[in-house]
Amino acid sequence: MDRIPKDPVMLLSFVNLKLRDYYDSLEKLCEDLDVSEAEILERLRSIEYHYDRERNQFV
């Protein structure tokens, strides 16, 4: 998880940018960056965001 921001708000911005510009799913982003999907989901849940598959972003 050293490749992504630790702060949840910065992580939200980072992940949504990557999803918008480079990846068509959270799974592909996590696989490519070698990060835990569960960890991202947990961190962003802590600031009340969840992954919307249809929009391919955290809302």
NURO-669336 format. One record per atom (N, C-alpha, C, O): residue in three letters; atom name; z, x, y. Coordinates in Angstrom, 3 decimals. Atoms other than C-alpha are relative to their C-alpha. Example, Ala and Ser with C-alpha at 12.3 -4.5 7.8 and 13.67 -1.06 7.14 Angstrom:
<rec><res>Ala</res><atom>N</atom><c3>0.000</c3><c1>0.890</c1><c2>-1.190</c2></rec>
<rec><res>Ala</res><atom>CA</atom><c3>7.800</c3><c1>12.300</c1><c2>-4.500</c2></rec>
<rec><res>Ala</res><atom>C</atom><c3>0.000</c3><c1>0.900</c1><c2>1.200</c2></rec>
<rec><res>Ala</res><atom>O</atom><c3>0.665</c3><c1>1.936</c1><c2>1.181</c2></rec>
<rec><res>Ser</res><atom>N</atom><c3>-0.060</c3><c1>-0.820</c1><c2>-1.190</c2></rec>
<rec><res>Ser</res><atom>CA</atom><c3>7.140</c3><c1>13.670</c1><c2>-1.060</c2></rec>
<rec><res>Ser</res><atom>C</atom><c3>0.730</c3><c1>-0.770</c1><c2>1.090</c2></rec>
<rec><res>Ser</res><atom>O</atom><c3>0.899</c3><c1>-0.261</c1><c2>2.198</c2></rec>
***
This chain:
<rec><res>Met</res><atom>N</atom><c3>0.000</c3><c1>0.816</c1><c2>-1.194</c2></rec>
<rec><res>Met</res><atom>CA</atom><c3>0.000</c3><c1>0.000</c1><c2>0.000</c2></rec>
<rec><res>Met</res><atom>C</atom><c3>0.000</c3><c1>0.863</c1><c2>1.264</c2></rec>
<rec><res>Met</res><atom>O</atom><c3>0.177</c3><c1>0.340</c1><c2>2.363</c2></rec>
<rec><res>Asp</res><atom>N</atom><c3>0.031</c3><c1>-0.881</c1><c2>-1.161</c2></rec>
<rec><res>Asp</res><atom>CA</atom><c3>-0.221</c3><c1>3.020</c1><c2>2.288</c2></rec>
<rec><res>Asp</res><atom>C</atom><c3>-1.273</c3><c1>-0.165</c1><c2>0.820</c2></rec>
<rec><res>Asp</res><atom>O</atom><c3>-1.353</c3><c1>0.321</c1><c2>1.948</c2></rec>
<rec><res>Arg</res><atom>N</atom><c3>1.297</c3><c1>0.132</c1><c2>-0.679</c2></rec>
<rec><res>Arg</res><atom>CA</atom><c3>-3.776</c3><c1>2.047</c1><c2>3.233</c2></rec>
<rec><res>Arg</res><atom>C</atom><c3>-0.063</c3><c1>-1.189</c1><c2>0.939</c2></rec>
<rec><res>Arg</res><atom>O</atom><c3>-1.065</c3><c1>-1.372</c1><c2>1.630</c2></rec>
<rec><res>Ile</res><atom>N</atom><c3>0.005</c3><c1>1.186</c1><c2>-0.843</c2></rec>
<rec><res>Ile</res><atom>CA</atom><c3>-2.789</c3><c1>-1.145</c1><c2>5.057</c2></rec>
<rec><res>Ile</res><atom>C</atom><c3>1.250</c3><c1>-0.002</c1><c2>0.878</c2></rec>
<rec><res>Ile</res><atom>O</atom><c3>2.241</c3><c1>0.650</c1><c2>0.549</c2></rec>
<rec><res>Pro</res><atom>N</atom><c3>-1.166</c3><c1>0.047</c1><c2>-0.894</c2></rec>
<rec><res>Pro</res><atom>CA</atom><c3>-0.417</c3><c1>-1.925</c1><c2>7.947</c2></rec>
<rec><res>Pro</res><atom>C</atom><c3>1.245</c3><c1>-0.573</c1><c2>-0.685</c2></rec>
<rec><res>Pro</res><atom>O</atom><c3>1.148</c3><c1>-1.477</c1><c2>-1.515</c2></rec>
<rec><res>Lys</res><atom>N</atom><c3>-1.268</c3><c1>0.483</c1><c2>0.561</c2></rec>
<rec><res>Lys</res><atom>CA</atom><c3>3.235</c3><c1>-2.455</c1><c2>7.050</c2></rec>
<rec><res>Lys</res><atom>C</atom><c3>0.489</c3><c1>-1.253</c1><c2>0.736</c2></rec>
<rec><res>Lys</res><atom>O</atom><c3>1.032</c3><c1>-2.171</c1><c2>0.122</c2></rec>
<rec><res>Asp</res><atom>N</atom><c3>-0.433</c3><c1>1.134</c1><c2>-0.810</c2></rec>
<rec><res>Asp</res><atom>CA</atom><c3>3.958</c3><c1>-4.867</c1><c2>9.914</c2></rec>
<rec><res>Asp</res><atom>C</atom><c3>-0.827</c3><c1>-1.243</c1><c2>-0.357</c2></rec>
<rec><res>Asp</res><atom>O</atom><c3>-2.056</c3><c1>-1.176</c1><c2>-0.360</c2></rec>
<rec><res>Pro</res><atom>N</atom><c3>0.740</c3><c1>1.198</c1><c2>0.424</c2></rec>
<rec><res>Pro</res><atom>CA</atom><c3>3.045</c3><c1>-8.442</c1><c2>8.830</c2></rec>
<rec><res>Pro</res><atom>C</atom><c3>-1.027</c3><c1>-0.505</c1><c2>1.022</c2></rec>
<rec><res>Pro</res><atom>O</atom><c3>-2.104</c3><c1>-0.956</c1><c2>0.632</c2></rec>
<rec><res>Val</res><atom>N</atom><c3>0.942</c3><c1>0.481</c1><c2>-1.010</c2></rec>
<rec><res>Val</res><atom>CA</atom><c3>1.387</c3><c1>-9.361</c1><c2>12.147</c2></rec>
<rec><res>Val</res><atom>C</atom><c3>-1.222</c3><c1>0.911</c1><c2>0.074</c2></rec>
<rec><res>Val</res><atom>O</atom><c3>-2.351</c3><c1>0.434</c1><c2>0.188</c2></rec>
<rec><res>Met</res><atom>N</atom><c3>1.126</c3><c1>-0.946</c1><c2>0.023</c2></rec>
<rec><res>Met</res><atom>CA</atom><c3>-0.738</c3><c1>-6.216</c1><c2>12.135</c2></rec>
<rec><res>Met</res><atom>C</atom><c3>-0.802</c3><c1>-0.159</c1><c2>-1.291</c2></rec>
<rec><res>Met</res><atom>O</atom><c3>-2.029</c3><c1>-0.070</c1><c2>-1.281</c2></rec>
<rec><res>Leu</res><atom>N</atom><c3>0.666</c3><c1>0.231</c1><c2>1.283</c2></rec>
<rec><res>Leu</res><atom>CA</atom><c3>-1.513</c3><c1>-6.838</c1><c2>8.463</c2></rec>
<rec><res>Leu</res><atom>C</atom><c3>-0.895</c3><c1>-1.231</c1><c2>0.079</c2></rec>
<rec><res>Leu</res><atom>O</atom><c3>-2.022</c3><c1>-1.207</c1><c2>-0.414</c2></rec>
<rec><res>Leu</res><atom>N</atom><c3>0.791</c3><c1>1.219</c1><c2>-0.162</c2></rec>
<rec><res>Leu</res><atom>CA</atom><c3>-2.714</c3><c1>-10.353</c1><c2>9.315</c2></rec>
<rec><res>Leu</res><atom>C</atom><c3>-1.311</c3><c1>0.296</c1><c2>0.728</c2></rec>
<rec><res>Leu</res><atom>O</atom><c3>-2.383</c3><c1>-0.108</c1><c2>0.278</c2></rec>
<rec><res>Ser</res><atom>N</atom><c3>1.188</c3><c1>-0.345</c1><c2>-0.771</c2></rec>
<rec><res>Ser</res><atom>CA</atom><c3>-5.122</c3><c1>-9.023</c1><c2>11.910</c2></rec>
<rec><res>Ser</res><atom>C</atom><c3>-0.948</c3><c1>0.883</c1><c2>-0.816</c2></rec>
<rec><res>Ser</res><atom>O</atom><c3>-2.154</c3><c1>0.639</c1><c2>-0.848</c2></rec>
<rec><res>Phe</res><atom>N</atom><c3>0.784</c3><c1>-0.929</c1><c2>0.817</c2></rec>
<rec><res>Phe</res><atom>CA</atom><c3>-6.318</c3><c1>-6.210</c1><c2>9.632</c2></rec>
<rec><res>Phe</res><atom>C</atom><c3>-0.737</c3><c1>-0.732</c1><c2>-1.125</c2></rec>
<rec><res>Phe</res><atom>O</atom><c3>-1.943</c3><c1>-0.567</c1><c2>-1.306</c2></rec>
<rec><res>Val</res><atom>N</atom><c3>0.581</c3><c1>0.683</c1><c2>1.165</c2></rec>
<rec><res>Val</res><atom>CA</atom><c3>-6.889</c3><c1>-8.430</c1><c2>6.597</c2></rec>
<rec><res>Val</res><atom>C</atom><c3>-1.049</c3><c1>-1.020</c1><c2>0.434</c2></rec>
<rec><res>Val</res><atom>O</atom><c3>-2.126</c3><c1>-1.088</c1><c2>-0.158</c2></rec>
<rec><res>Asn</res><atom>N</atom><c3>0.985</c3><c1>0.993</c1><c2>-0.436</c2></rec>
<rec><res>Asn</res><atom>CA</atom><c3>-8.620</c3><c1>-11.234</c1><c2>8.489</c2></rec>
<rec><res>Asn</res><atom>C</atom><c3>-1.269</c3><c1>0.656</c1><c2>0.530</c2></rec>
<rec><res>Asn</res><atom>O</atom><c3>-2.366</c3><c1>0.144</c1><c2>0.306</c2></rec>
<rec><res>Leu</res><atom>N</atom><c3>1.185</c3><c1>-0.733</c1><c2>-0.457</c2></rec>
<rec><res>Leu</res><atom>CA</atom><c3>-10.943</c3><c1>-8.738</c1><c2>10.163</c2></rec>
<rec><res>Leu</res><atom>C</atom><c3>-0.826</c3><c1>0.479</c1><c2>-1.189</c2></rec>
<rec><res>Leu</res><atom>O</atom><c3>-2.044</c3><c1>0.303</c1><c2>-1.217</c2></rec>
<rec><res>Lys</res><atom>N</atom><c3>0.711</c3><c1>-0.489</c1><c2>1.192</c2></rec>
<rec><res>Lys</res><atom>CA</atom><c3>-11.818</c3><c1>-7.170</c1><c2>6.809</c2></rec>
<rec><res>Lys</res><atom>C</atom><c3>-0.678</c3><c1>-1.145</c1><c2>-0.751</c2></rec>
<rec><res>Lys</res><atom>O</atom><c3>-1.817</c3><c1>-1.014</c1><c2>-1.199</c2></rec>
<rec><res>Leu</res><atom>N</atom><c3>0.575</c3><c1>1.151</c1><c2>0.700</c2></rec>
<rec><res>Leu</res><atom>CA</atom><c3>-12.362</c3><c1>-10.588</c1><c2>5.223</c2></rec>
<rec><res>Leu</res><atom>C</atom><c3>-1.197</c3><c1>-0.553</c1><c2>0.767</c2></rec>
<rec><res>Leu</res><atom>O</atom><c3>-2.199</c3><c1>-0.930</c1><c2>0.159</c2></rec>
<rec><res>Arg</res><atom>N</atom><c3>1.089</c3><c1>0.532</c1><c2>-0.812</c2></rec>
<rec><res>Arg</res><atom>CA</atom><c3>-14.559</c3><c1>-11.723</c1><c2>8.092</c2></rec>
<rec><res>Arg</res><atom>C</atom><c3>-1.229</c3><c1>0.912</c1><c2>-0.033</c2></rec>
<rec><res>Arg</res><atom>O</atom><c3>-2.358</c3><c1>0.436</c1><c2>-0.150</c2></rec>
<rec><res>Asp</res><atom>N</atom><c3>1.119</c3><c1>-0.929</c1><c2>-0.187</c2></rec>
<rec><res>Asp</res><atom>CA</atom><c3>-16.679</c3><c1>-8.577</c1><c2>8.347</c2></rec>
<rec><res>Asp</res><atom>C</atom><c3>-0.513</c3><c1>0.693</c1><c2>-1.263</c2></rec>
<rec><res>Asp</res><atom>O</atom><c3>-1.662</c3><c1>1.132</c1><c2>-1.302</c2></rec>
<rec><res>Tyr</res><atom>N</atom><c3>0.389</c3><c1>-0.848</c1><c2>1.137</c2></rec>
<rec><res>Tyr</res><atom>CA</atom><c3>-16.737</c3><c1>-6.934</c1><c2>4.913</c2></rec>
<rec><res>Tyr</res><atom>C</atom><c3>0.139</c3><c1>-0.614</c1><c2>-1.393</c2></rec>
<rec><res>Tyr</res><atom>O</atom><c3>-0.559</c3><c1>-0.194</c1><c2>-2.315</c2></rec>
<rec><res>Tyr</res><atom>N</atom><c3>-0.284</c3><c1>0.495</c1><c2>1.359</c2></rec>
<rec><res>Tyr</res><atom>CA</atom><c3>-15.436</c3><c1>-9.021</c1><c2>1.989</c2></rec>
<rec><res>Tyr</res><atom>C</atom><c3>-0.138</c3><c1>-1.513</c1><c2>-0.072</c2></rec>
<rec><res>Tyr</res><atom>O</atom><c3>0.213</c3><c1>-2.225</c1><c2>0.869</c2></rec>
<rec><res>Asp</res><atom>N</atom><c3>0.130</c3><c1>1.441</c1><c2>0.148</c2></rec>
<rec><res>Asp</res><atom>CA</atom><c3>-16.215</c3><c1>-12.456</c1><c2>0.649</c2></rec>
<rec><res>Asp</res><atom>C</atom><c3>1.156</c3><c1>-0.628</c1><c2>-0.782</c2></rec>
<rec><res>Asp</res><atom>O</atom><c3>1.121</c3><c1>-1.816</c1><c2>-1.101</c2></rec>
<rec><res>Ser</res><atom>N</atom><c3>-1.199</c3><c1>0.548</c1><c2>0.633</c2></rec>
<rec><res>Ser</res><atom>CA</atom><c3>-12.827</c3><c1>-12.821</c1><c2>-1.076</c2></rec>
<rec><res>Ser</res><atom>C</atom><c3>1.164</c3><c1>0.979</c1><c2>0.147</c2></rec>
<rec><res>Ser</res><atom>O</atom><c3>0.972</c3><c1>2.184</c1><c2>0.314</c2></rec>
<rec><res>Leu</res><atom>N</atom><c3>-1.203</c3><c1>-0.827</c1><c2>-0.051</c2></rec>
<rec><res>Leu</res><atom>CA</atom><c3>-9.276</c3><c1>-11.557</c1><c2>-0.943</c2></rec>
<rec><res>Leu</res><atom>C</atom><c3>0.052</c3><c1>0.915</c1><c2>-1.219</c2></rec>
<rec><res>Leu</res><atom>O</atom><c3>0.481</c3><c1>2.065</c1><c2>-1.118</c2></rec>
<rec><res>Glu</res><atom>N</atom><c3>-0.021</c3><c1>-0.789</c1><c2>1.222</c2></rec>
<rec><res>Glu</res><atom>CA</atom><c3>-9.632</c3><c1>-10.353</c1><c2>-4.515</c2></rec>
<rec><res>Glu</res><atom>C</atom><c3>-0.849</c3><c1>1.269</c1><c2>0.132</c2></rec>
<rec><res>Glu</res><atom>O</atom><c3>-0.430</c3><c1>2.352</c1><c2>-0.278</c2></rec>
<rec><res>Lys</res><atom>N</atom><c3>0.885</c3><c1>-1.157</c1><c2>-0.170</c2></rec>
<rec><res>Lys</res><atom>CA</atom><c3>-12.552</c3><c1>-8.071</c1><c2>-3.641</c2></rec>
<rec><res>Lys</res><atom>C</atom><c3>0.577</c3><c1>1.000</c1><c2>0.988</c2></rec>
<rec><res>Lys</res><atom>O</atom><c3>0.473</c3><c1>2.208</c1><c2>0.781</c2></rec>
<rec><res>Leu</res><atom>N</atom><c3>-0.645</c3><c1>-0.883</c1><c2>-0.968</c2></rec>
<rec><res>Leu</res><atom>CA</atom><c3>-10.721</c3><c1>-6.682</c1><c2>-0.612</c2></rec>
<rec><res>Leu</res><atom>C</atom><c3>1.094</c3><c1>0.811</c1><c2>-0.683</c2></rec>
<rec><res>Leu</res><atom>O</atom><c3>1.151</c3><c1>2.032</c1><c2>-0.534</c2></rec>
<rec><res>Cys</res><atom>N</atom><c3>-1.116</c3><c1>-0.678</c1><c2>0.676</c2></rec>
<rec><res>Cys</res><atom>CA</atom><c3>-7.654</c3><c1>-5.862</c1><c2>-2.709</c2></rec>
<rec><res>Cys</res><atom>C</atom><c3>-0.494</c3><c1>1.008</c1><c2>-1.028</c2></rec>
<rec><res>Cys</res><atom>O</atom><c3>0.045</c3><c1>2.110</c1><c2>-1.134</c2></rec>
<rec><res>Glu</res><atom>N</atom><c3>0.557</c3><c1>-0.908</c1><c2>1.002</c2></rec>
<rec><res>Glu</res><atom>CA</atom><c3>-9.708</c3><c1>-4.316</c1><c2>-5.479</c2></rec>
<rec><res>Glu</res><atom>C</atom><c3>-0.581</c3><c1>1.252</c1><c2>0.662</c2></rec>
<rec><res>Glu</res><atom>O</atom><c3>-0.331</c3><c1>2.373</c1><c2>0.220</c2></rec>
<rec><res>Asp</res><atom>N</atom><c3>0.653</c3><c1>-1.119</c1><c2>-0.672</c2></rec>
<rec><res>Asp</res><atom>CA</atom><c3>-11.709</c3><c1>-2.150</c1><c2>-3.093</c2></rec>
<rec><res>Asp</res><atom>C</atom><c3>1.005</c3><c1>0.930</c1><c2>0.688</c2></rec>
<rec><res>Asp</res><atom>O</atom><c3>0.840</c3><c1>2.149</c1><c2>0.663</c2></rec>
<rec><res>Leu</res><atom>N</atom><c3>-1.009</c3><c1>-0.805</c1><c2>-0.689</c2></rec>
<rec><res>Leu</res><atom>CA</atom><c3>-8.657</c3><c1>-0.987</c1><c2>-1.104</c2></rec>
<rec><res>Leu</res><atom>C</atom><c3>1.125</c3><c1>0.455</c1><c2>-0.927</c2></rec>
<rec><res>Leu</res><atom>O</atom><c3>2.016</c3><c1>1.198</c1><c2>-0.514</c2></rec>
<rec><res>Asp</res><atom>N</atom><c3>-1.018</c3><c1>-0.335</c1><c2>0.986</c2></rec>
<rec><res>Asp</res><atom>CA</atom><c3>-6.560</c3><c1>-0.644</c1><c2>-4.265</c2></rec>
<rec><res>Asp</res><atom>C</atom><c3>1.399</c3><c1>-0.371</c1><c2>0.487</c2></rec>
<rec><res>Asp</res><atom>O</atom><c3>2.322</c3><c1>0.443</c1><c2>0.488</c2></rec>
<rec><res>Val</res><atom>N</atom><c3>-1.280</c3><c1>0.536</c1><c2>-0.459</c2></rec>
<rec><res>Val</res><atom>CA</atom><c3>-3.762</c3><c1>-2.824</c1><c2>-2.902</c2></rec>
<rec><res>Val</res><atom>C</atom><c3>0.353</c3><c1>-1.238</c1><c2>-0.809</c2></rec>
<rec><res>Val</res><atom>O</atom><c3>-0.517</c3><c1>-1.867</c1><c2>-1.412</c2></rec>
<rec><res>Ser</res><atom>N</atom><c3>-0.484</c3><c1>1.140</c1><c2>0.759</c2></rec>
<rec><res>Ser</res><atom>CA</atom><c3>-1.665</c3><c1>-5.538</c1><c2>-4.479</c2></rec>
<rec><res>Ser</res><atom>C</atom><c3>-0.220</c3><c1>-1.306</c1><c2>0.759</c2></rec>
<rec><res>Ser</res><atom>O</atom><c3>0.269</c3><c1>-1.484</c1><c2>1.875</c2></rec>
<rec><res>Glu</res><atom>N</atom><c3>0.220</c3><c1>1.317</c1><c2>-0.607</c2></rec>
<rec><res>Glu</res><atom>CA</atom><c3>-2.842</c3><c1>-9.058</c1><c2>-3.734</c2></rec>
<rec><res>Glu</res><atom>C</atom><c3>1.326</c3><c1>-0.734</c1><c2>0.174</c2></rec>
<rec><res>Glu</res><atom>O</atom><c3>1.546</c3><c1>-1.384</c1><c2>1.196</c2></rec>
<rec><res>Ala</res><atom>N</atom><c3>-1.301</c3><c1>0.666</c1><c2>-0.072</c2></rec>
<rec><res>Ala</res><atom>CA</atom><c3>0.655</c3><c1>-10.359</c1><c2>-4.464</c2></rec>
<rec><res>Ala</res><atom>C</atom><c3>0.822</c3><c1>0.510</c1><c2>1.183</c2></rec>
<rec><res>Ala</res><atom>O</atom><c3>1.505</c3><c1>-0.267</c1><c2>1.851</c2></rec>
<rec><res>Glu</res><atom>N</atom><c3>-0.733</c3><c1>-0.584</c1><c2>-1.123</c2></rec>
<rec><res>Glu</res><atom>CA</atom><c3>2.143</c3><c1>-7.974</c1><c2>-1.905</c2></rec>
<rec><res>Glu</res><atom>C</atom><c3>-0.538</c3><c1>-0.523</c1><c2>1.330</c2></rec>
<rec><res>Glu</res><atom>O</atom><c3>0.241</c3><c1>-0.865</c1><c2>2.219</c2></rec>
<rec><res>Ile</res><atom>N</atom><c3>0.590</c3><c1>0.535</c1><c2>-1.229</c2></rec>
<rec><res>Ile</res><atom>CA</atom><c3>-0.287</c3><c1>-9.095</c1><c2>0.795</c2></rec>
<rec><res>Ile</res><atom>C</atom><c3>0.394</c3><c1>-1.463</c1><c2>0.180</c2></rec>
<rec><res>Ile</res><atom>O</atom><c3>0.812</c3><c1>-1.870</c1><c2>1.264</c2></rec>
<rec><res>Leu</res><atom>N</atom><c3>-0.368</c3><c1>1.413</c1><c2>-0.079</c2></rec>
<rec><res>Leu</res><atom>CA</atom><c3>0.340</c3><c1>-12.752</c1><c2>-0.002</c2></rec>
<rec><res>Leu</res><atom>C</atom><c3>1.468</c3><c1>-0.173</c1><c2>0.389</c2></rec>
<rec><res>Leu</res><atom>O</atom><c3>1.798</c3><c1>-1.026</c1><c2>1.213</c2></rec>
<rec><res>Glu</res><atom>N</atom><c3>-1.431</c3><c1>0.087</c1><c2>-0.295</c2></rec>
<rec><res>Glu</res><atom>CA</atom><c3>4.108</c3><c1>-12.214</c1><c2>0.100</c2></rec>
<rec><res>Glu</res><atom>C</atom><c3>0.294</c3><c1>0.379</c1><c2>1.453</c2></rec>
<rec><res>Glu</res><atom>O</atom><c3>1.035</c3><c1>-0.321</c1><c2>2.143</c2></rec>
<rec><res>Arg</res><atom>N</atom><c3>-0.235</c3><c1>-0.440</c1><c2>-1.391</c2></rec>
<rec><res>Arg</res><atom>CA</atom><c3>4.062</c3><c1>-10.302</c1><c2>3.399</c2></rec>
<rec><res>Arg</res><atom>C</atom><c3>-0.474</c3><c1>-1.032</c1><c2>1.004</c2></rec>
<rec><res>Arg</res><atom>O</atom><c3>0.214</c3><c1>-1.314</c1><c2>1.986</c2></rec>
<rec><res>Leu</res><atom>N</atom><c3>0.530</c3><c1>0.966</c1><c2>-0.953</c2></rec>
<rec><res>Leu</res><atom>CA</atom><c3>1.884</c3><c1>-12.864</c1><c2>5.112</c2></rec>
<rec><res>Leu</res><atom>C</atom><c3>0.683</c3><c1>-1.364</c1><c2>-0.120</c2></rec>
<rec><res>Leu</res><atom>O</atom><c3>0.742</c3><c1>-2.118</c1><c2>0.852</c2></rec>
<rec><res>Arg</res><atom>N</atom><c3>-0.800</c3><c1>1.215</c1><c2>0.170</c2></rec>
<rec><res>Arg</res><atom>CA</atom><c3>3.865</c3><c1>-15.748</c1><c2>3.667</c2></rec>
<rec><res>Arg</res><atom>C</atom><c3>1.282</c3><c1>0.102</c1><c2>0.836</c2></rec>
<rec><res>Arg</res><atom>O</atom><c3>1.801</c3><c1>-0.906</c1><c2>1.317</c2></rec>
<rec><res>Ser</res><atom>N</atom><c3>-1.238</c3><c1>-0.198</c1><c2>-0.770</c2></rec>
<rec><res>Ser</res><atom>CA</atom><c3>6.884</c3><c1>-14.227</c1><c2>5.437</c2></rec>
<rec><res>Ser</res><atom>C</atom><c3>-0.179</c3><c1>-0.365</c1><c2>1.477</c2></rec>
<rec><res>Ser</res><atom>O</atom><c3>0.806</c3><c1>-0.616</c1><c2>2.171</c2></rec>
<rec><res>Ile</res><atom>N</atom><c3>0.260</c3><c1>0.445</c1><c2>-1.369</c2></rec>
<rec><res>Ile</res><atom>CA</atom><c3>5.201</c3><c1>-15.069</c1><c2>8.771</c2></rec>
<rec><res>Ile</res><atom>C</atom><c3>-0.767</c3><c1>-1.331</c1><c2>-0.015</c2></rec>
<rec><res>Ile</res><atom>O</atom><c3>-1.429</c3><c1>-1.702</c1><c2>0.955</c2></rec>
<rec><res>Glu</res><atom>N</atom><c3>0.512</c3><c1>1.362</c1><c2>0.175</c2></rec>
<rec><res>Glu</res><atom>CA</atom><c3>4.036</c3><c1>-18.460</c1><c2>7.452</c2></rec>
<rec><res>Glu</res><atom>C</atom><c3>-1.524</c3><c1>-0.112</c1><c2>0.045</c2></rec>
<rec><res>Glu</res><atom>O</atom><c3>-2.072</c3><c1>-1.069</c1><c2>0.593</c2></rec>
<rec><res>Tyr</res><atom>N</atom><c3>1.449</c3><c1>0.058</c1><c2>0.160</c2></rec>
<rec><res>Tyr</res><atom>CA</atom><c3>0.394</c3><c1>-17.646</c1><c2>6.757</c2></rec>
<rec><res>Tyr</res><atom>C</atom><c3>-0.330</c3><c1>-0.061</c1><c2>-1.475</c2></rec>
<rec><res>Tyr</res><atom>O</atom><c3>0.360</c3><c1>0.538</c1><c2>-2.300</c2></rec>
<rec><res>His</res><atom>N</atom><c3>0.469</c3><c1>0.078</c1><c2>1.385</c2></rec>
<rec><res>His</res><atom>CA</atom><c3>-1.451</c3><c1>-18.504</c1><c2>3.570</c2></rec>
<rec><res>His</res><atom>C</atom><c3>-1.506</c3><c1>0.208</c1><c2>-0.027</c2></rec>
<rec><res>His</res><atom>O</atom><c3>-2.194</c3><c1>-0.005</c1><c2>0.972</c2></rec>
<rec><res>Tyr</res><atom>N</atom><c3>1.425</c3><c1>-0.269</c1><c2>0.166</c2></rec>
<rec><res>Tyr</res><atom>CA</atom><c3>-4.879</c3><c1>-17.614</c1><c2>2.237</c2></rec>
<rec><res>Tyr</res><atom>C</atom><c3>-0.746</c3><c1>-1.295</c1><c2>-0.266</c2></rec>
<rec><res>Tyr</res><atom>O</atom><c3>-0.409</c3><c1>-2.037</c1><c2>-1.189</c2></rec>
<rec><res>Asp</res><atom>N</atom><c3>0.881</c3><c1>1.148</c1><c2>0.177</c2></rec>
<rec><res>Asp</res><atom>CA</atom><c3>-7.506</c3><c1>-20.323</c1><c2>2.592</c2></rec>
<rec><res>Asp</res><atom>C</atom><c3>-1.310</c3><c1>0.519</c1><c2>-0.593</c2></rec>
<rec><res>Asp</res><atom>O</atom><c3>-2.091</c3><c1>1.172</c1><c2>0.099</c2></rec>
<rec><res>Arg</res><atom>N</atom><c3>1.188</c3><c1>-0.509</c1><c2>0.697</c2></rec>
<rec><res>Arg</res><atom>CA</atom><c3>-10.242</c3><c1>-19.582</c1><c2>0.034</c2></rec>
<rec><res>Arg</res><atom>C</atom><c3>-1.300</c3><c1>-0.510</c1><c2>0.626</c2></rec>
<rec><res>Arg</res><atom>O</atom><c3>-2.274</c3><c1>0.237</c1><c2>0.728</c2></rec>
<rec><res>Glu</res><atom>N</atom><c3>1.223</c3><c1>0.558</c1><c2>-0.580</c2></rec>
<rec><res>Glu</res><atom>CA</atom><c3>-12.783</c3><c1>-21.907</c1><c2>1.653</c2></rec>
<rec><res>Glu</res><atom>C</atom><c3>-0.382</c3><c1>0.715</c1><c2>1.295</c2></rec>
<rec><res>Glu</res><atom>O</atom><c3>-1.560</c3><c1>0.972</c1><c2>1.542</c2></rec>
<rec><res>Arg</res><atom>N</atom><c3>0.257</c3><c1>-0.684</c1><c2>-1.279</c2></rec>
<rec><res>Arg</res><atom>CA</atom><c3>-12.448</c3><c1>-20.196</c1><c2>5.030</c2></rec>
<rec><res>Arg</res><atom>C</atom><c3>-0.005</c3><c1>1.513</c1><c2>-0.158</c2></rec>
<rec><res>Arg</res><atom>O</atom><c3>-0.457</c3><c1>2.234</c1><c2>0.732</c2></rec>
<rec><res>Asn</res><atom>N</atom><c3>-0.122</c3><c1>-1.421</c1><c2>0.281</c2></rec>
<rec><res>Asn</res><atom>CA</atom><c3>-11.827</c3><c1>-16.781</c1><c2>3.457</c2></rec>
<rec><res>Asn</res><atom>C</atom><c3>0.777</c3><c1>0.715</c1><c2>1.109</c2></rec>
<rec><res>Asn</res><atom>O</atom><c3>0.351</c3><c1>1.740</c1><c2>1.643</c2></rec>
<rec><res>Gln</res><atom>N</atom><c3>-0.873</c3><c1>-0.601</c1><c2>-0.991</c2></rec>
<rec><res>Gln</res><atom>CA</atom><c3>-9.025</c3><c1>-16.047</c1><c2>5.878</c2></rec>
<rec><res>Gln</res><atom>C</atom><c3>1.413</c3><c1>-0.530</c1><c2>-0.163</c2></rec>
<rec><res>Gln</res><atom>O</atom><c3>1.654</c3><c1>-1.536</c1><c2>-0.830</c2></rec>
<rec><res>Phe</res><atom>N</atom><c3>-1.381</c3><c1>0.467</c1><c2>-0.013</c2></rec>
<rec><res>Phe</res><atom>CA</atom><c3>-5.311</c3><c1>-16.340</c1><c2>6.356</c2></rec>
<rec><res>Phe</res><atom>C</atom><c3>0.181</c3><c1>-0.900</c1><c2>1.208</c2></rec>
<rec><res>Phe</res><atom>O</atom><c3>-0.200</c3><c1>-0.548</c1><c2>2.325</c2></rec>
<rec><res>Val</res><atom>N</atom><c3>-0.212</c3><c1>0.975</c1><c2>-1.060</c2></rec>
<rec><res>Val</res><atom>CA</atom><c3>-4.334</c3><c1>-19.377</c1><c2>8.388</c2></rec>
<rec><res>Val</res><atom>C</atom><c3>1.459</c3><c1>-0.450</c1><c2>0.024</c2></rec>
<rec><res>Val</res><atom>O</atom><c3>1.837</c3><c1>-1.276</c1><c2>0.854</c2></rec>
***
